[in-house]
Amino acid sequence: MGRGRDADAVAVVHRVAQYNGVESGLTLEMLRDVERRFGGGVKGPSEGGDEEGGELGEGEEEGRWRAMETSAWAAVVRKVRVFSGSHVKGLFATKKLAYSTTLLIIVWAFIGLAFPLYNGFVTYFLATRGADFGDGSVYITYRNVRPFSLRLNIANSRLTGMSELQQVILSVIGVPGALLAGWMVEMPYLGRKGTLAISTIITGVFLFASTTARTSDALLGWNCGFTFTSNVMYGVLYAVSPELFPTKDRGTGNAIVASANRVFGIMAPIIALYADLSTSVPIWVSGALFIVSGFIALLLPFEPRGKASI
């Protein structure tokens, strides 16, 4: 039926009904009537004319029904028409709205780069630092890594049991961070912007501080702080982003910022190709991106706390 073969469809239904010992009352005219009423048919030549649904030719009777184009190419064209630029334009409808949308994209992009840059290379950094003070074992190395990074880097299942306690430590630390975010965003003079800016900047500070650790316990402590503040940051970021987009364009806005987040995340391995991984450079770059993102959050022109959505 999707290819316009209604007669074949009716024949199949009748054969199935006959096989099951019943009689079907379905007719070809029933299907064509439904298509005329609900199927998006257009005015033009009917069954006796252009079956494929072309433009009205010279001398063709105006007002006669013509079936919708049913070729594979026509189906693709109809699907593509849904993706118009109207929702994207709505995100930049005014100068202030365009400014807000642009800043959000930048914040998401920078954070998208900072997280994999840190998580992807911190294990190597911790291993080399651990060797400096004599405790560069696999257990200590993975104990000091956030769960997200741990899942990315564990290659042997025997490490799972050894690292369960560390996953619990860092995961439990993150829970109150999300709860704190929900309380802070409703505070006067702080709101969404202030909470996002403070938590993002402090997240970067904790990454910088982790490079100063001289014991494995200190490294774990800094990563606990990083986990806590990053949970506050992400809790606010995921909540405030939809609030800053116009309601009718919110889905498109979320898709754009998420895409920026992922695209910049892909850049982390590229940076690693040119960075000296024997140093703390990737972690410093990651921390700087978090801090810059925090200051950019302060520039957002809207504070949605206590206000209705656009």
PLY file of the C-alpha trace (Angstrom):
ply
format ascii 1.0
element vertex 310
property float x
property float y
property float z
element edge 309
property int vertex1
property int vertex2
end_header
0.00 0.00 0.00
2.88 2.36 0.72
3.96 2.01 -2.91
0.44 2.61 -4.27
-0.33 -1.07 -5.03
-3.77 -0.98 -3.44
-5.25 -3.61 -5.77
-2.52 -6.10 -4.83
-3.11 -5.34 -1.14
-6.83 -6.07 -1.49
-6.06 -9.32 -3.30
-3.71 -10.43 -0.51
-6.33 -9.69 2.15
-8.92 -11.73 0.26
-6.53 -14.65 -0.13
-5.69 -14.58 3.60
-9.42 -14.44 4.44
-10.14 -17.35 2.10
-7.34 -19.39 3.67
-8.90 -18.83 7.10
-12.38 -19.77 5.88
-13.91 -16.32 6.08
-14.94 -13.69 3.59
-13.51 -10.15 3.54
-15.61 -7.19 2.53
-12.58 -5.02 1.69
-12.71 -3.42 -1.73
-10.30 -1.32 -3.75
-12.72 1.59 -3.67
-12.66 1.57 0.15
-8.91 2.10 0.19
-9.08 4.84 -2.44
-11.83 6.58 -0.53
-9.74 6.55 2.65
-6.75 7.93 0.76
-8.84 10.69 -0.75
-10.13 11.68 2.68
-7.12 11.21 4.92
-4.09 10.21 2.87
-2.87 13.62 1.72
-3.97 13.15 -1.89
-3.84 16.23 -4.08
-6.02 17.66 -6.80
-5.17 16.44 -10.26
-5.91 13.58 -12.68
-7.56 10.57 -11.06
-7.09 6.83 -11.59
-7.48 7.07 -15.32
-4.76 9.69 -15.64
-1.36 10.14 -14.08
-1.10 7.32 -11.54
2.28 8.50 -10.30
1.01 11.91 -9.33
2.75 14.43 -11.54
1.86 18.06 -12.10
-1.40 18.94 -13.82
-0.91 18.82 -17.56
-2.41 21.17 -20.10
-6.10 20.50 -20.55
-6.38 18.29 -17.43
-9.46 18.82 -15.37
-8.81 20.88 -12.24
-10.29 19.49 -9.05
-10.08 15.76 -9.81
-8.33 13.66 -7.19
-4.83 12.34 -7.83
-3.05 9.79 -5.64
0.05 10.81 -3.71
3.39 10.03 -5.32
4.43 6.60 -3.99
7.97 6.13 -5.29
10.88 5.66 -2.91
12.28 9.07 -3.88
8.94 10.77 -3.15
8.87 9.14 0.28
12.34 10.50 1.02
11.31 13.99 -0.12
8.25 13.96 2.15
10.39 12.97 5.13
12.97 15.66 4.42
10.28 18.36 4.21
9.63 17.84 7.93
13.11 19.16 8.72
12.51 22.76 7.84
14.62 25.57 9.20
11.75 27.26 11.00
12.66 25.83 14.41
16.31 26.76 13.99
15.36 30.30 12.98
13.17 30.53 16.07
16.25 30.09 18.26
17.79 33.19 16.67
14.61 35.22 16.18
15.93 38.26 18.09
19.40 39.57 18.90
19.02 38.72 22.58
17.73 35.23 21.86
20.48 34.62 19.31
23.05 35.77 21.88
21.62 33.39 24.49
21.50 30.44 22.10
25.07 31.04 20.93
26.40 31.17 24.49
24.60 27.95 25.38
26.09 26.19 22.38
29.58 27.36 23.40
29.11 26.20 27.01
27.91 22.77 25.94
30.72 22.48 23.40
33.48 23.39 25.86
32.15 21.02 28.51
31.81 18.33 25.86
35.50 18.71 25.11
36.65 19.05 28.72
35.07 15.86 30.06
36.52 13.32 27.60
39.83 15.16 27.58
40.10 14.61 31.32
38.47 11.19 31.56
40.32 9.78 28.58
43.84 10.60 29.77
43.69 10.91 33.55
44.42 7.20 34.02
47.78 7.57 32.28
48.54 10.67 34.30
47.64 8.97 37.58
49.73 5.93 36.73
52.81 8.02 36.05
52.25 10.14 39.17
51.73 7.02 41.22
55.03 5.66 40.00
56.70 8.84 41.23
55.74 8.11 44.82
55.81 4.33 44.60
52.15 3.31 44.41
51.40 3.15 40.69
49.55 -0.18 40.97
46.49 -0.97 38.88
44.30 -0.91 42.00
45.44 2.54 43.14
45.32 3.95 39.61
41.71 2.94 39.00
40.66 3.81 42.52
41.36 7.45 41.78
39.36 7.59 38.55
35.77 8.72 38.27
33.28 5.91 37.40
32.73 7.27 33.89
36.43 7.16 33.12
36.72 3.81 34.84
34.12 2.23 32.60
35.95 3.58 29.56
39.33 2.26 30.57
38.79 -1.10 32.26
39.89 -3.72 29.75
40.03 -6.76 32.03
37.03 -8.07 33.93
39.16 -8.97 36.95
39.46 -5.25 37.70
35.73 -4.98 38.26
35.73 -6.47 41.74
38.73 -4.40 42.78
37.14 -1.15 41.67
33.58 -1.63 42.97
34.35 0.23 46.19
35.79 3.16 44.29
32.75 3.36 42.05
30.59 3.45 45.16
32.68 6.20 46.74
32.56 8.50 43.74
28.94 7.72 42.86
27.72 8.37 46.41
29.64 11.65 46.47
27.73 12.78 43.38
24.23 12.22 44.85
24.20 15.20 47.23
25.58 17.32 44.40
22.43 16.81 42.36
20.26 17.55 45.42
22.24 20.70 46.17
21.74 21.87 42.59
17.97 21.59 42.97
18.09 23.81 46.07
20.58 26.39 44.79
18.75 27.16 41.53
15.81 28.55 43.50
17.90 30.85 45.71
17.45 34.61 45.14
20.43 36.41 43.60
21.88 33.04 42.59
19.34 31.20 40.48
20.22 29.12 37.46
22.99 31.32 36.08
24.82 31.74 39.35
24.62 28.07 40.29
25.81 26.97 36.86
28.69 29.45 36.84
29.90 28.65 40.36
29.71 24.86 39.99
31.42 24.90 36.59
34.26 27.13 37.76
34.82 25.06 40.91
34.83 21.89 38.79
37.72 23.33 36.81
39.50 24.37 40.01
39.30 20.80 41.33
40.86 19.53 38.11
43.72 22.01 38.50
44.13 21.00 42.14
44.36 17.31 41.24
47.70 17.99 39.52
49.20 19.00 42.87
48.44 15.71 44.63
51.44 13.84 46.02
49.60 10.82 47.44
47.01 8.52 45.95
44.57 9.42 48.72
44.89 13.10 47.78
44.13 12.25 44.16
41.02 10.38 45.22
39.97 13.34 47.36
40.31 15.83 44.52
38.30 13.56 42.24
35.58 13.31 44.87
35.35 17.10 44.81
35.32 17.06 41.01
32.51 14.49 41.00
30.44 16.49 43.48
30.67 19.83 41.69
30.28 18.34 38.22
27.01 16.75 39.33
25.81 20.18 40.44
26.93 21.63 37.11
25.24 19.02 34.94
22.09 19.07 37.06
21.70 22.78 36.36
22.85 22.65 32.74
20.31 20.02 31.71
17.55 21.93 33.49
18.32 25.49 32.39
18.99 24.81 28.70
15.37 23.96 27.77
14.15 26.92 29.83
16.21 29.32 27.72
14.77 28.10 24.43
11.35 29.13 23.08
8.84 26.40 23.87
8.01 25.58 20.26
11.71 25.31 19.35
12.91 23.61 22.52
13.48 20.19 20.98
15.60 21.66 18.20
17.60 23.73 20.67
18.33 20.70 22.84
19.43 18.77 19.77
21.80 21.54 18.68
23.55 21.93 22.04
23.80 18.15 22.46
25.33 17.87 19.00
27.88 20.56 19.85
28.69 18.63 23.02
29.33 15.41 21.10
31.22 16.98 18.20
33.67 18.71 20.52
34.00 15.49 22.48
35.36 13.85 19.34
38.12 16.45 19.31
39.66 15.14 22.54
41.69 12.35 20.87
42.88 14.83 18.23
44.24 17.13 20.94
45.95 14.14 22.53
47.89 13.54 19.32
49.67 16.86 19.76
49.77 17.11 23.57
52.55 15.77 25.75
50.71 13.08 27.70
53.64 12.59 30.05
52.72 15.94 31.57
49.49 17.27 33.07
48.72 19.37 29.97
45.42 17.61 29.06
44.15 18.08 32.61
45.14 21.75 32.62
43.35 22.30 29.31
40.27 20.51 30.64
40.23 22.60 33.80
40.64 25.81 31.81
37.67 24.88 29.60
35.48 24.36 32.66
36.46 27.71 34.16
35.92 29.58 30.89
32.52 27.90 30.54
31.59 29.08 34.02
32.34 32.69 33.17
30.43 32.37 29.89
27.41 31.17 31.88
27.41 34.50 33.72
26.93 36.26 30.38
23.63 34.50 29.63
21.04 37.28 29.14
18.12 35.41 30.70
17.54 34.20 34.25
14.54 31.85 34.08
14.11 31.43 37.85
10.54 32.29 38.82
9.54 33.16 35.25
7.29 31.48 32.71
8.85 29.81 29.70
9.21 31.82 26.50
0 1
1 2
2 3
3 4
4 5
5 6
6 7
7 8
8 9
9 10
10 11
11 12
12 13
13 14
14 15
15 16
16 17
17 18
18 19
19 20
20 21
21 22
22 23
23 24
24 25
25 26
26 27
27 28
28 29
29 30
30 31
31 32
32 33
33 34
34 35
35 36
36 37
37 38
38 39
39 40
40 41
41 42
42 43
43 44
44 45
45 46
46 47
47 48
48 49
49 50
50 51
51 52
52 53
53 54
54 55
55 56
56 57
57 58
58 59
59 60
60 61
61 62
62 63
63 64
64 65
65 66
66 67
67 68
68 69
69 70
70 71
71 72
72 73
73 74
74 75
75 76
76 77
77 78
78 79
79 80
80 81
81 82
82 83
83 84
84 85
85 86
86 87
87 88
88 89
89 90
90 91
91 92
92 93
93 94
94 95
95 96
96 97
97 98
98 99
99 100
100 101
101 102
102 103
103 104
104 105
105 106
106 107
107 108
108 109
109 110
110 111
111 112
112 113
113 114
114 115
115 116
116 117
117 118
118 119
119 120
120 121
121 122
122 123
123 124
124 125
125 126
126 127
127 128
128 129
129 130
130 131
131 132
132 133
133 134
134 135
135 136
136 137
137 138
138 139
139 140
140 141
141 142
142 143
143 144
144 145
145 146
146 147
147 148
148 149
149 150
150 151
151 152
152 153
153 154
154 155
155 156
156 157
157 158
158 159
159 160
160 161
161 162
162 163
163 164
164 165
165 166
166 167
167 168
168 169
169 170
170 171
171 172
172 173
173 174
174 175
175 176
176 177
177 178
178 179
179 180
180 181
181 182
182 183
183 184
184 185
185 186
186 187
187 188
188 189
189 190
190 191
191 192
192 193
193 194
194 195
195 196
196 197
197 198
198 199
199 200
200 201
201 202
202 203
203 204
204 205
205 206
206 207
207 208
208 209
209 210
210 211
211 212
212 213
213 214
214 215
215 216
216 217
217 218
218 219
219 220
220 221
221 222
222 223
223 224
224 225
225 226
226 227
227 228
228 229
229 230
230 231
231 232
232 233
233 234
234 235
235 236
236 237
237 238
238 239
239 240
240 241
241 242
242 243
243 244
244 245
245 246
246 247
247 248
248 249
249 250
250 251
251 252
252 253
253 254
254 255
255 256
256 257
257 258
258 259
259 260
260 261
261 262
262 263
263 264
264 265
265 266
266 267
267 268
268 269
269 270
270 271
271 272
272 273
273 274
274 275
275 276
276 277
277 278
278 279
279 280
280 281
281 282
282 283
283 284
284 285
285 286
286 287
287 288
288 289
289 290
290 291
291 292
292 293
293 294
294 295
295 296
296 297
297 298
298 299
299 300
300 301
301 302
302 303
303 304
304 305
305 306
306 307
307 308
308 309
